[in-house]
């Protein structure tokens, strides 16, 4: 249950970072560095989420289901 909560929090942070980058892009008209920083943060969070999911799969915290032979 804790693992699912961490995944949901990371997804929420990724979404917030993406929407803030859009807001910075509109306000700064593409001239500032805030958009780049927000998108860099989003990429970092996405990589962390991917690594966490792979770690969860490797340790057995996440099990695939719905696959029928």
mmCIF file as Biopython writes it, N, C-alpha, C and O atoms, coordinates in Angstrom:
data_model
#
loop_
_atom_site.group_PDB
_atom_site.id
_atom_site.type_symbol
_atom_site.label_atom_id
_atom_site.label_alt_id
_atom_site.label_comp_id
_atom_site.label_asym_id
_atom_site.label_entity_id
_atom_site.label_seq_id
_atom_site.pdbx_PDB_ins_code
_atom_site.Cartn_x
_atom_site.Cartn_y
_atom_site.Cartn_z
_atom_site.occupancy
_atom_site.B_iso_or_equiv
_atom_site.auth_seq_id
_atom_site.auth_asym_id
_atom_site.pdbx_PDB_model_num
ATOM 1   N N  . UNK A ? 1  ? 0.825  -1.196  0.000   1.0 0.0 1  A 1 
ATOM 2   C CA . UNK A ? 1  ? 0.000  0.000   0.000   1.0 0.0 1  A 1 
ATOM 3   C C  . UNK A ? 1  ? 0.869  1.261   0.000   1.0 0.0 1  A 1 
ATOM 4   O O  . UNK A ? 1  ? 0.547  2.244   -0.667  1.0 0.0 1  A 1 
ATOM 5   N N  . UNK A ? 2  ? 1.963  1.224   0.746   1.0 0.0 2  A 1 
ATOM 6   C CA . UNK A ? 2  ? 2.879  2.353   0.782   1.0 0.0 2  A 1 
ATOM 7   C C  . UNK A ? 2  ? 3.499  2.591   -0.586  1.0 0.0 2  A 1 
ATOM 8   O O  . UNK A ? 2  ? 3.691  3.734   -1.000  1.0 0.0 2  A 1 
ATOM 9   N N  . UNK A ? 3  ? 3.811  1.503   -1.284  1.0 0.0 3  A 1 
ATOM 10  C CA . UNK A ? 3  ? 4.410  1.601   -2.611  1.0 0.0 3  A 1 
ATOM 11  C C  . UNK A ? 3  ? 3.462  2.315   -3.575  1.0 0.0 3  A 1 
ATOM 12  O O  . UNK A ? 3  ? 3.886  3.177   -4.345  1.0 0.0 3  A 1 
ATOM 13  N N  . UNK A ? 4  ? 2.192  1.956   -3.530  1.0 0.0 4  A 1 
ATOM 14  C CA . UNK A ? 4  ? 1.205  2.601   -4.409  1.0 0.0 4  A 1 
ATOM 15  C C  . UNK A ? 4  ? 1.073  4.083   -4.090  1.0 0.0 4  A 1 
ATOM 16  O O  . UNK A ? 4  ? 0.907  4.904   -4.991  1.0 0.0 4  A 1 
ATOM 17  N N  . UNK A ? 5  ? 1.146  4.422   -2.817  1.0 0.0 5  A 1 
ATOM 18  C CA . UNK A ? 5  ? 1.080  5.823   -2.415  1.0 0.0 5  A 1 
ATOM 19  C C  . UNK A ? 5  ? 2.254  6.631   -2.939  1.0 0.0 5  A 1 
ATOM 20  O O  . UNK A ? 5  ? 2.087  7.764   -3.389  1.0 0.0 5  A 1 
ATOM 21  N N  . UNK A ? 6  ? 3.447  6.043   -2.878  1.0 0.0 6  A 1 
ATOM 22  C CA . UNK A ? 6  ? 4.632  6.721   -3.397  1.0 0.0 6  A 1 
ATOM 23  C C  . UNK A ? 6  ? 4.508  6.932   -4.899  1.0 0.0 6  A 1 
ATOM 24  O O  . UNK A ? 6  ? 4.853  7.998   -5.410  1.0 0.0 6  A 1 
ATOM 25  N N  . UNK A ? 7  ? 4.019  5.926   -5.602  1.0 0.0 7  A 1 
ATOM 26  C CA . UNK A ? 7  ? 3.834  6.039   -7.053  1.0 0.0 7  A 1 
ATOM 27  C C  . UNK A ? 7  ? 2.827  7.146   -7.375  1.0 0.0 7  A 1 
ATOM 28  O O  . UNK A ? 7  ? 3.052  7.942   -8.288  1.0 0.0 7  A 1 
ATOM 29  N N  . UNK A ? 8  ? 1.736  7.199   -6.642  1.0 0.0 8  A 1 
ATOM 30  C CA . UNK A ? 8  ? 0.728  8.237   -6.880  1.0 0.0 8  A 1 
ATOM 31  C C  . UNK A ? 8  ? 1.265  9.634   -6.583  1.0 0.0 8  A 1 
ATOM 32  O O  . UNK A ? 8  ? 0.962  10.584  -7.306  1.0 0.0 8  A 1 
ATOM 33  N N  . UNK A ? 9  ? 2.055  9.762   -5.530  1.0 0.0 9  A 1 
ATOM 34  C CA . UNK A ? 9  ? 2.649  11.060  -5.202  1.0 0.0 9  A 1 
ATOM 35  C C  . UNK A ? 9  ? 3.605  11.497  -6.310  1.0 0.0 9  A 1 
ATOM 36  O O  . UNK A ? 9  ? 3.593  12.657  -6.719  1.0 0.0 9  A 1 
ATOM 37  N N  . UNK A ? 10 ? 4.429  10.571  -6.795  1.0 0.0 10 A 1 
ATOM 38  C CA . UNK A ? 10 ? 5.340  10.906  -7.887  1.0 0.0 10 A 1 
ATOM 39  C C  . UNK A ? 10 ? 4.577  11.311  -9.144  1.0 0.0 10 A 1 
ATOM 40  O O  . UNK A ? 10 ? 4.964  12.265  -9.818  1.0 0.0 10 A 1 
ATOM 41  N N  . UNK A ? 11 ? 3.506  10.603  -9.467  1.0 0.0 11 A 1 
ATOM 42  C CA . UNK A ? 11 ? 2.695  10.976  -10.628 1.0 0.0 11 A 1 
ATOM 43  C C  . UNK A ? 11 ? 2.092  12.369  -10.457 1.0 0.0 11 A 1 
ATOM 44  O O  . UNK A ? 11 ? 2.047  13.149  -11.408 1.0 0.0 11 A 1 
ATOM 45  N N  . UNK A ? 12 ? 1.632  12.679  -9.255  1.0 0.0 12 A 1 
ATOM 46  C CA . UNK A ? 12 ? 1.092  14.005  -8.986  1.0 0.0 12 A 1 
ATOM 47  C C  . UNK A ? 12 ? 2.146  15.093  -9.120  1.0 0.0 12 A 1 
ATOM 48  O O  . UNK A ? 12 ? 1.870  16.162  -9.666  1.0 0.0 12 A 1 
ATOM 49  N N  . UNK A ? 13 ? 3.357  14.827  -8.624  1.0 0.0 13 A 1 
ATOM 50  C CA . UNK A ? 13 ? 4.446  15.798  -8.751  1.0 0.0 13 A 1 
ATOM 51  C C  . UNK A ? 13 ? 4.852  15.999  -10.206 1.0 0.0 13 A 1 
ATOM 52  O O  . UNK A ? 13 ? 5.173  17.114  -10.617 1.0 0.0 13 A 1 
ATOM 53  N N  . UNK A ? 14 ? 4.837  14.917  -10.985 1.0 0.0 14 A 1 
ATOM 54  C CA . UNK A ? 14 ? 5.149  15.020  -12.413 1.0 0.0 14 A 1 
ATOM 55  C C  . UNK A ? 14 ? 4.114  15.908  -13.103 1.0 0.0 14 A 1 
ATOM 56  O O  . UNK A ? 14 ? 4.469  16.767  -13.910 1.0 0.0 14 A 1 
ATOM 57  N N  . UNK A ? 15 ? 2.849  15.703  -12.788 1.0 0.0 15 A 1 
ATOM 58  C CA . UNK A ? 15 ? 1.786  16.514  -13.383 1.0 0.0 15 A 1 
ATOM 59  C C  . UNK A ? 15 ? 1.909  17.981  -12.972 1.0 0.0 15 A 1 
ATOM 60  O O  . UNK A ? 15 ? 1.749  18.876  -13.802 1.0 0.0 15 A 1 
ATOM 61  N N  . UNK A ? 16 ? 2.192  18.226  -11.698 1.0 0.0 16 A 1 
ATOM 62  C CA . UNK A ? 16 ? 2.344  19.609  -11.237 1.0 0.0 16 A 1 
ATOM 63  C C  . UNK A ? 16 ? 3.527  20.294  -11.909 1.0 0.0 16 A 1 
ATOM 64  O O  . UNK A ? 16 ? 3.448  21.468  -12.271 1.0 0.0 16 A 1 
ATOM 65  N N  . UNK A ? 17 ? 4.610  19.568  -12.072 1.0 0.0 17 A 1 
ATOM 66  C CA . UNK A ? 17 ? 5.776  20.138  -12.733 1.0 0.0 17 A 1 
ATOM 67  C C  . UNK A ? 17 ? 5.475  20.468  -14.194 1.0 0.0 17 A 1 
ATOM 68  O O  . UNK A ? 17 ? 5.912  21.497  -14.707 1.0 0.0 17 A 1 
ATOM 69  N N  . UNK A ? 18 ? 4.734  19.598  -14.850 1.0 0.0 18 A 1 
ATOM 70  C CA . UNK A ? 18 ? 4.387  19.835  -16.246 1.0 0.0 18 A 1 
ATOM 71  C C  . UNK A ? 18 ? 3.461  21.046  -16.388 1.0 0.0 18 A 1 
ATOM 72  O O  . UNK A ? 18 ? 3.646  21.863  -17.291 1.0 0.0 18 A 1 
ATOM 73  N N  . UNK A ? 19 ? 2.479  21.164  -15.513 1.0 0.0 19 A 1 
ATOM 74  C CA . UNK A ? 19 ? 1.575  22.310  -15.595 1.0 0.0 19 A 1 
ATOM 75  C C  . UNK A ? 19 ? 2.279  23.611  -15.214 1.0 0.0 19 A 1 
ATOM 76  O O  . UNK A ? 19 ? 1.979  24.660  -15.785 1.0 0.0 19 A 1 
ATOM 77  N N  . UNK A ? 20 ? 3.210  23.560  -14.259 1.0 0.0 20 A 1 
ATOM 78  C CA . UNK A ? 20 ? 3.945  24.784  -13.928 1.0 0.0 20 A 1 
ATOM 79  C C  . UNK A ? 20 ? 4.850  25.187  -15.088 1.0 0.0 20 A 1 
ATOM 80  O O  . UNK A ? 20 ? 5.026  26.379  -15.340 1.0 0.0 20 A 1 
ATOM 81  N N  . UNK A ? 21 ? 5.427  24.221  -15.797 1.0 0.0 21 A 1 
ATOM 82  C CA . UNK A ? 21 ? 6.245  24.550  -16.968 1.0 0.0 21 A 1 
ATOM 83  C C  . UNK A ? 21 ? 5.397  25.238  -18.032 1.0 0.0 21 A 1 
ATOM 84  O O  . UNK A ? 21 ? 5.852  26.184  -18.676 1.0 0.0 21 A 1 
ATOM 85  N N  . UNK A ? 22 ? 4.181  24.771  -18.213 1.0 0.0 22 A 1 
ATOM 86  C CA . UNK A ? 22 ? 3.289  25.418  -19.172 1.0 0.0 22 A 1 
ATOM 87  C C  . UNK A ? 22 ? 2.975  26.850  -18.739 1.0 0.0 22 A 1 
ATOM 88  O O  . UNK A ? 22 ? 2.972  27.764  -19.563 1.0 0.0 22 A 1 
ATOM 89  N N  . UNK A ? 23 ? 2.715  27.040  -17.463 1.0 0.0 23 A 1 
ATOM 90  C CA . UNK A ? 23 ? 2.451  28.384  -16.948 1.0 0.0 23 A 1 
ATOM 91  C C  . UNK A ? 23 ? 3.651  29.301  -17.123 1.0 0.0 23 A 1 
ATOM 92  O O  . UNK A ? 23 ? 3.494  30.457  -17.514 1.0 0.0 23 A 1 
ATOM 93  N N  . UNK A ? 24 ? 4.855  28.798  -16.836 1.0 0.0 24 A 1 
ATOM 94  C CA . UNK A ? 24 ? 6.064  29.600  -17.020 1.0 0.0 24 A 1 
ATOM 95  C C  . UNK A ? 24 ? 6.272  29.933  -18.488 1.0 0.0 24 A 1 
ATOM 96  O O  . UNK A ? 24 ? 6.693  31.041  -18.820 1.0 0.0 24 A 1 
ATOM 97  N N  . UNK A ? 25 ? 5.981  28.987  -19.367 1.0 0.0 25 A 1 
ATOM 98  C CA . UNK A ? 25 ? 6.150  29.220  -20.798 1.0 0.0 25 A 1 
ATOM 99  C C  . UNK A ? 25 ? 5.224  30.329  -21.280 1.0 0.0 25 A 1 
ATOM 100 O O  . UNK A ? 25 ? 5.623  31.178  -22.077 1.0 0.0 25 A 1 
ATOM 101 N N  . UNK A ? 26 ? 3.992  30.316  -20.794 1.0 0.0 26 A 1 
ATOM 102 C CA . UNK A ? 26 ? 3.027  31.341  -21.206 1.0 0.0 26 A 1 
ATOM 103 C C  . UNK A ? 26 ? 3.407  32.701  -20.616 1.0 0.0 26 A 1 
ATOM 104 O O  . UNK A ? 26 ? 3.370  33.709  -21.322 1.0 0.0 26 A 1 
ATOM 105 N N  . UNK A ? 27 ? 3.774  32.743  -19.325 1.0 0.0 27 A 1 
ATOM 106 C CA . UNK A ? 27 ? 4.085  34.016  -18.671 1.0 0.0 27 A 1 
ATOM 107 C C  . UNK A ? 27 ? 5.385  34.631  -19.169 1.0 0.0 27 A 1 
ATOM 108 O O  . UNK A ? 27 ? 5.455  35.838  -19.402 1.0 0.0 27 A 1 
ATOM 109 N N  . UNK A ? 28 ? 6.418  33.802  -19.333 1.0 0.0 28 A 1 
ATOM 110 C CA . UNK A ? 28 ? 7.738  34.315  -19.722 1.0 0.0 28 A 1 
ATOM 111 C C  . UNK A ? 28 ? 7.901  34.431  -21.233 1.0 0.0 28 A 1 
ATOM 112 O O  . UNK A ? 28 ? 8.902  34.967  -21.709 1.0 0.0 28 A 1 
ATOM 113 N N  . UNK A ? 29 ? 6.942  33.942  -21.976 1.0 0.0 29 A 1 
ATOM 114 C CA . UNK A ? 29 ? 6.977  33.945  -23.441 1.0 0.0 29 A 1 
ATOM 115 C C  . UNK A ? 29 ? 8.225  33.246  -23.991 1.0 0.0 29 A 1 
ATOM 116 O O  . UNK A ? 29 ? 8.764  33.629  -25.029 1.0 0.0 29 A 1 
ATOM 117 N N  . UNK A ? 30 ? 8.669  32.208  -23.265 1.0 0.0 30 A 1 
ATOM 118 C CA . UNK A ? 30 ? 9.792  31.400  -23.729 1.0 0.0 30 A 1 
ATOM 119 C C  . UNK A ? 30 ? 11.153 32.034  -23.524 1.0 0.0 30 A 1 
ATOM 120 O O  . UNK A ? 30 ? 12.146 31.513  -24.031 1.0 0.0 30 A 1 
ATOM 121 N N  . UNK A ? 31 ? 11.234 33.149  -22.791 1.0 0.0 31 A 1 
ATOM 122 C CA . UNK A ? 31 ? 12.500 33.852  -22.626 1.0 0.0 31 A 1 
ATOM 123 C C  . UNK A ? 31 ? 13.223 33.502  -21.321 1.0 0.0 31 A 1 
ATOM 124 O O  . UNK A ? 31 ? 14.421 33.760  -21.204 1.0 0.0 31 A 1 
ATOM 125 N N  . UNK A ? 32 ? 12.537 32.930  -20.351 1.0 0.0 32 A 1 
ATOM 126 C CA . UNK A ? 32 ? 13.148 32.643  -19.065 1.0 0.0 32 A 1 
ATOM 127 C C  . UNK A ? 32 ? 13.657 31.221  -18.972 1.0 0.0 32 A 1 
ATOM 128 O O  . UNK A ? 32 ? 13.435 30.398  -19.860 1.0 0.0 32 A 1 
ATOM 129 N N  . UNK A ? 33 ? 14.347 30.954  -17.873 1.0 0.0 33 A 1 
ATOM 130 C CA . UNK A ? 33 ? 14.865 29.611  -17.633 1.0 0.0 33 A 1 
ATOM 131 C C  . UNK A ? 33 ? 13.955 28.778  -16.740 1.0 0.0 33 A 1 
ATOM 132 O O  . UNK A ? 33 ? 14.233 27.601  -16.509 1.0 0.0 33 A 1 
ATOM 133 N N  . UNK A ? 34 ? 12.879 29.363  -16.237 1.0 0.0 34 A 1 
ATOM 134 C CA . UNK A ? 34 ? 11.997 28.616  -15.336 1.0 0.0 34 A 1 
ATOM 135 C C  . UNK A ? 34 ? 11.333 27.439  -16.029 1.0 0.0 34 A 1 
ATOM 136 O O  . UNK A ? 34 ? 11.120 26.397  -15.409 1.0 0.0 34 A 1 
ATOM 137 N N  . UNK A ? 35 ? 11.008 27.588  -17.289 1.0 0.0 35 A 1 
ATOM 138 C CA . UNK A ? 35 ? 10.393 26.489  -18.044 1.0 0.0 35 A 1 
ATOM 139 C C  . UNK A ? 35 ? 11.354 25.321  -18.154 1.0 0.0 35 A 1 
ATOM 140 O O  . UNK A ? 35 ? 10.962 24.168  -17.974 1.0 0.0 35 A 1 
ATOM 141 N N  . UNK A ? 36 ? 12.601 25.613  -18.446 1.0 0.0 36 A 1 
ATOM 142 C CA . UNK A ? 36 ? 13.611 24.556  -18.576 1.0 0.0 36 A 1 
ATOM 143 C C  . UNK A ? 36 ? 13.813 23.841  -17.252 1.0 0.0 36 A 1 
ATOM 144 O O  . UNK A ? 36 ? 13.924 22.616  -17.213 1.0 0.0 36 A 1 
ATOM 145 N N  . UNK A ? 37 ? 13.862 24.604  -16.166 1.0 0.0 37 A 1 
ATOM 146 C CA . UNK A ? 37 ? 14.034 23.981  -14.841 1.0 0.0 37 A 1 
ATOM 147 C C  . UNK A ? 37 ? 12.850 23.091  -14.486 1.0 0.0 37 A 1 
ATOM 148 O O  . UNK A ? 37 ? 13.037 21.998  -13.953 1.0 0.0 37 A 1 
ATOM 149 N N  . UNK A ? 38 ? 11.637 23.544  -14.776 1.0 0.0 38 A 1 
ATOM 150 C CA . UNK A ? 38 ? 10.452 22.749  -14.462 1.0 0.0 38 A 1 
ATOM 151 C C  . UNK A ? 38 ? 10.419 21.471  -15.297 1.0 0.0 38 A 1 
ATOM 152 O O  . UNK A ? 38 ? 10.052 20.411  -14.790 1.0 0.0 38 A 1 
ATOM 153 N N  . UNK A ? 39 ? 10.796 21.559  -16.565 1.0 0.0 39 A 1 
ATOM 154 C CA . UNK A ? 39 ? 10.809 20.372  -17.413 1.0 0.0 39 A 1 
ATOM 155 C C  . UNK A ? 39 ? 11.940 19.421  -17.018 1.0 0.0 39 A 1 
ATOM 156 O O  . UNK A ? 39 ? 11.787 18.203  -17.110 1.0 0.0 39 A 1 
ATOM 157 N N  . UNK A ? 40 ? 13.067 19.971  -16.581 1.0 0.0 40 A 1 
ATOM 158 C CA . UNK A ? 40 ? 14.162 19.129  -16.092 1.0 0.0 40 A 1 
ATOM 159 C C  . UNK A ? 40 ? 13.738 18.385  -14.833 1.0 0.0 40 A 1 
ATOM 160 O O  . UNK A ? 40 ? 14.058 17.208  -14.665 1.0 0.0 40 A 1 
ATOM 161 N N  . UNK A ? 41 ? 13.027 19.064  -13.959 1.0 0.0 41 A 1 
ATOM 162 C CA . UNK A ? 41 ? 12.499 18.415  -12.762 1.0 0.0 41 A 1 
ATOM 163 C C  . UNK A ? 41 ? 11.525 17.300  -13.136 1.0 0.0 41 A 1 
ATOM 164 O O  . UNK A ? 41 ? 11.540 16.229  -12.530 1.0 0.0 41 A 1 
ATOM 165 N N  . UNK A ? 42 ? 10.683 17.551  -14.130 1.0 0.0 42 A 1 
ATOM 166 C CA . UNK A ? 42 ? 9.737  16.525  -14.576 1.0 0.0 42 A 1 
ATOM 167 C C  . UNK A ? 42 ? 10.464 15.308  -15.117 1.0 0.0 42 A 1 
ATOM 168 O O  . UNK A ? 42 ? 10.063 14.177  -14.842 1.0 0.0 42 A 1 
ATOM 169 N N  . UNK A ? 43 ? 11.515 15.519  -15.874 1.0 0.0 43 A 1 
ATOM 170 C CA . UNK A ? 43 ? 12.274 14.392  -16.407 1.0 0.0 43 A 1 
ATOM 171 C C  . UNK A ? 43 ? 12.920 13.609  -15.269 1.0 0.0 43 A 1 
ATOM 172 O O  . UNK A ? 43 ? 12.910 12.378  -15.279 1.0 0.0 43 A 1 
ATOM 173 N N  . UNK A ? 44 ? 13.477 14.306  -14.299 1.0 0.0 44 A 1 
ATOM 174 C CA . UNK A ? 44 ? 14.079 13.635  -13.147 1.0 0.0 44 A 1 
ATOM 175 C C  . UNK A ? 44 ? 13.064 12.816  -12.366 1.0 0.0 44 A 1 
ATOM 176 O O  . UNK A ? 44 ? 13.349 11.689  -11.962 1.0 0.0 44 A 1 
ATOM 177 N N  . UNK A ? 45 ? 11.882 13.378  -12.153 1.0 0.0 45 A 1 
ATOM 178 C CA . UNK A ? 45 ? 10.825 12.652  -11.450 1.0 0.0 45 A 1 
ATOM 179 C C  . UNK A ? 45 ? 10.352 11.442  -12.253 1.0 0.0 45 A 1 
ATOM 180 O O  . UNK A ? 45 ? 10.054 10.393  -11.682 1.0 0.0 45 A 1 
ATOM 181 N N  . UNK A ? 46 ? 10.284 11.586  -13.565 1.0 0.0 46 A 1 
ATOM 182 C CA . UNK A ? 46 ? 9.860  10.472  -14.410 1.0 0.0 46 A 1 
ATOM 183 C C  . UNK A ? 46 ? 10.877 9.333   -14.377 1.0 0.0 46 A 1 
ATOM 184 O O  . UNK A ? 46 ? 10.503 8.161   -14.326 1.0 0.0 46 A 1 
ATOM 185 N N  . UNK A ? 47 ? 12.154 9.680   -14.407 1.0 0.0 47 A 1 
ATOM 186 C CA . UNK A ? 47 ? 13.206 8.657   -14.323 1.0 0.0 47 A 1 
ATOM 187 C C  . UNK A ? 47 ? 13.157 7.975   -12.957 1.0 0.0 47 A 1 
ATOM 188 O O  . UNK A ? 47 ? 13.312 6.757   -12.865 1.0 0.0 47 A 1 
ATOM 189 N N  . UNK A ? 48 ? 12.942 8.754   -11.901 1.0 0.0 48 A 1 
ATOM 190 C CA . UNK A ? 48 ? 12.836 8.171   -10.558 1.0 0.0 48 A 1 
ATOM 191 C C  . UNK A ? 48 ? 11.637 7.233   -10.461 1.0 0.0 48 A 1 
ATOM 192 O O  . UNK A ? 48 ? 11.728 6.169   -9.849  1.0 0.0 48 A 1 
ATOM 193 N N  . UNK A ? 49 ? 10.522 7.621   -11.059 1.0 0.0 49 A 1 
ATOM 194 C CA . UNK A ? 49 ? 9.340  6.759   -11.043 1.0 0.0 49 A 1 
ATOM 195 C C  . UNK A ? 49 ? 9.599  5.469   -11.800 1.0 0.0 49 A 1 
ATOM 196 O O  . UNK A ? 49 ? 9.220  4.392   -11.339 1.0 0.0 49 A 1 
ATOM 197 N N  . UNK A ? 50 ? 10.238 5.565   -12.956 1.0 0.0 50 A 1 
ATOM 198 C CA . UNK A ? 50 ? 10.557 4.380   -13.745 1.0 0.0 50 A 1 
ATOM 199 C C  . UNK A ? 50 ? 11.478 3.452   -12.966 1.0 0.0 50 A 1 
ATOM 200 O O  . UNK A ? 50 ? 11.262 2.240   -12.943 1.0 0.0 50 A 1 
ATOM 201 N N  . UNK A ? 51 ? 12.510 4.012   -12.323 1.0 0.0 51 A 1 
ATOM 202 C CA . UNK A ? 51 ? 13.430 3.200   -11.529 1.0 0.0 51 A 1 
ATOM 203 C C  . UNK A ? 51 ? 12.705 2.553   -10.355 1.0 0.0 51 A 1 
ATOM 204 O O  . UNK A ? 51 ? 12.964 1.394   -10.029 1.0 0.0 51 A 1 
ATOM 205 N N  . UNK A ? 52 ? 11.807 3.286   -9.725  1.0 0.0 52 A 1 
ATOM 206 C CA . UNK A ? 52 ? 11.041 2.736   -8.603  1.0 0.0 52 A 1 
ATOM 207 C C  . UNK A ? 52 ? 10.141 1.590   -9.057  1.0 0.0 52 A 1 
ATOM 208 O O  . UNK A ? 52 ? 10.016 0.582   -8.361  1.0 0.0 52 A 1 
ATOM 209 N N  . UNK A ? 53 ? 9.520  1.742   -10.212 1.0 0.0 53 A 1 
ATOM 210 C CA . UNK A ? 53 ? 8.671  0.675   -10.740 1.0 0.0 53 A 1 
ATOM 211 C C  . UNK A ? 53 ? 9.491  -0.562  -11.091 1.0 0.0 53 A 1 
ATOM 212 O O  . UNK A ? 53 ? 9.061  -1.685  -10.825 1.0 0.0 53 A 1 
ATOM 213 N N  . UNK A ? 54 ? 10.657 -0.369  -11.680 1.0 0.0 54 A 1 
ATOM 214 C CA . UNK A ? 54 ? 11.524 -1.502  -12.007 1.0 0.0 54 A 1 
ATOM 215 C C  . UNK A ? 54 ? 12.022 -2.189  -10.737 1.0 0.0 54 A 1 
ATOM 216 O O  . UNK A ? 54 ? 12.107 -3.416  -10.691 1.0 0.0 54 A 1 
ATOM 217 N N  . UNK A ? 55 ? 12.350 -1.408  -9.708  1.0 0.0 55 A 1 
ATOM 218 C CA . UNK A ? 55 ? 12.774 -1.971  -8.434  1.0 0.0 55 A 1 
ATOM 219 C C  . UNK A ? 55 ? 11.634 -2.748  -7.783  1.0 0.0 55 A 1 
ATOM 220 O O  . UNK A ? 55 ? 11.852 -3.825  -7.227  1.0 0.0 55 A 1 
ATOM 221 N N  . UNK A ? 56 ? 10.439 -2.216  -7.847  1.0 0.0 56 A 1 
ATOM 222 C CA . UNK A ? 56 ? 9.280  -2.904  -7.293  1.0 0.0 56 A 1 
ATOM 223 C C  . UNK A ? 56 ? 8.984  -4.204  -8.010  1.0 0.0 56 A 1 
ATOM 224 O O  . UNK A ? 56 ? 8.597  -5.190  -7.383  1.0 0.0 56 A 1 
ATOM 225 N N  . UNK A ? 57 ? 9.162  -4.212  -9.315  1.0 0.0 57 A 1 
ATOM 226 C CA . UNK A ? 57 ? 8.956  -5.435  -10.087 1.0 0.0 57 A 1 
ATOM 227 C C  . UNK A ? 57 ? 10.032 -6.468  -9.763  1.0 0.0 57 A 1 
ATOM 228 O O  . UNK A ? 57 ? 9.738  -7.656  -9.635  1.0 0.0 57 A 1 
ATOM 229 N N  . UNK A ? 58 ? 11.291 -6.009  -9.631  1.0 0.0 58 A 1 
ATOM 230 C CA . UNK A ? 58 ? 12.396 -6.921  -9.355  1.0 0.0 58 A 1 
ATOM 231 C C  . UNK A ? 58 ? 12.296 -7.537  -7.964  1.0 0.0 58 A 1 
ATOM 232 O O  . UNK A ? 58 ? 12.682 -8.690  -7.769  1.0 0.0 58 A 1 
ATOM 233 N N  . UNK A ? 59 ? 11.785 -6.783  -7.000  1.0 0.0 59 A 1 
ATOM 234 C CA . UNK A ? 59 ? 11.693 -7.293  -5.632  1.0 0.0 59 A 1 
ATOM 235 C C  . UNK A ? 59 ? 10.381 -8.014  -5.350  1.0 0.0 59 A 1 
ATOM 236 O O  . UNK A ? 59 ? 10.217 -8.599  -4.279  1.0 0.0 59 A 1 
ATOM 237 N N  . UNK A ? 60 ? 9.460  -7.980  -6.279  1.0 0.0 60 A 1 
ATOM 238 C CA . UNK A ? 60 ? 8.198  -8.684  -6.090  1.0 0.0 60 A 1 
ATOM 239 C C  . UNK A ? 60 ? 7.094  -7.857  -5.492  1.0 0.0 60 A 1 
ATOM 240 O O  . UNK A ? 60 ? 6.013  -8.380  -5.219  1.0 0.0 60 A 1 
ATOM 241 N N  . UNK A ? 61 ? 7.334  -6.566  -5.278  1.0 0.0 61 A 1 
ATOM 242 C CA . UNK A ? 61 ? 6.273  -5.701  -4.746  1.0 0.0 61 A 1 
ATOM 243 C C  . UNK A ? 61 ? 5.172  -5.476  -5.784  1.0 0.0 61 A 1 
ATOM 244 O O  . UNK A ? 61 ? 4.013  -5.245  -5.440  1.0 0.0 61 A 1 
ATOM 245 N N  . UNK A ? 62 ? 5.553  -5.548  -7.040  1.0 0.0 62 A 1 
ATOM 246 C CA . UNK A ? 62 ? 4.596  -5.402  -8.141  1.0 0.0 62 A 1 
ATOM 247 C C  . UNK A ? 62 ? 4.590  -6.714  -8.902  1.0 0.0 62 A 1 
ATOM 248 O O  . UNK A ? 62 ? 5.638  -7.209  -9.315  1.0 0.0 62 A 1 
ATOM 249 N N  . UNK A ? 63 ? 3.412  -7.269  -9.085  1.0 0.0 63 A 1 
ATOM 250 C CA . UNK A ? 63 ? 3.285  -8.504  -9.840  1.0 0.0 63 A 1 
ATOM 251 C C  . UNK A ? 63 ? 2.378  -8.258  -11.033 1.0 0.0 63 A 1 
ATOM 252 O O  . UNK A ? 63 ? 1.304  -7.673  -10.887 1.0 0.0 63 A 1 
ATOM 253 N N  . UNK A ? 64 ? 2.800  -8.696  -12.206 1.0 0.0 64 A 1 
ATOM 254 C CA . UNK A ? 64 ? 1.926  -8.534  -13.370 1.0 0.0 64 A 1 
ATOM 255 C C  . UNK A ? 64 ? 0.692  -9.412  -13.227 1.0 0.0 64 A 1 
ATOM 256 O O  . UNK A ? 64 ? 0.758  -10.513 -12.681 1.0 0.0 64 A 1 
ATOM 257 N N  . UNK A ? 65 ? -0.411 -8.921  -13.714 1.0 0.0 65 A 1 
ATOM 258 C CA . UNK A ? 65 ? -1.645 -9.700  -13.694 1.0 0.0 65 A 1 
ATOM 259 C C  . UNK A ? 65 ? -2.443 -9.397  -14.949 1.0 0.0 65 A 1 
ATOM 260 O O  . UNK A ? 65 ? -2.181 -8.413  -15.641 1.0 0.0 65 A 1 
ATOM 261 N N  . UNK A ? 66 ? -3.385 -10.218 -15.229 1.0 0.0 66 A 1 
ATOM 262 C CA . UNK A ? 66 ? -4.224 -10.013 -16.387 1.0 0.0 66 A 1 
ATOM 263 C C  . UNK A ? 66 ? -3.649 -10.615 -17.651 1.0 0.0 66 A 1 
ATOM 264 O O  . UNK A ? 66 ? -4.242 -10.480 -18.722 1.0 0.0 66 A 1 
ATOM 265 N N  . UNK A ? 67 ? -2.521 -11.269 -17.552 1.0 0.0 67 A 1 
ATOM 266 C CA . UNK A ? 67 ? -1.912 -11.893 -18.704 1.0 0.0 67 A 1 
ATOM 267 C C  . UNK A ? 67 ? -2.304 -13.378 -18.689 1.0 0.0 67 A 1 
ATOM 268 O O  . UNK A ? 67 ? -1.925 -14.121 -17.784 1.0 0.0 67 A 1 
ATOM 269 N N  . UNK A ? 68 ? -3.054 -13.787 -19.691 1.0 0.0 68 A 1 
ATOM 270 C CA . UNK A ? 68 ? -3.463 -15.188 -19.748 1.0 0.0 68 A 1 
ATOM 271 C C  . UNK A ? 68 ? -2.808 -15.850 -20.959 1.0 0.0 68 A 1 
ATOM 272 O O  . UNK A ? 68 ? -2.793 -15.281 -22.051 1.0 0.0 68 A 1 
ATOM 273 N N  . UNK A ? 69 ? -2.275 -17.035 -20.765 1.0 0.0 69 A 1 
ATOM 274 C CA . UNK A ? 69 ? -1.622 -17.725 -21.880 1.0 0.0 69 A 1 
ATOM 275 C C  . UNK A ? 69 ? -2.626 -18.261 -22.888 1.0 0.0 69 A 1 
ATOM 276 O O  . UNK A ? 69 ? -2.235 -18.868 -23.885 1.0 0.0 69 A 1 
#
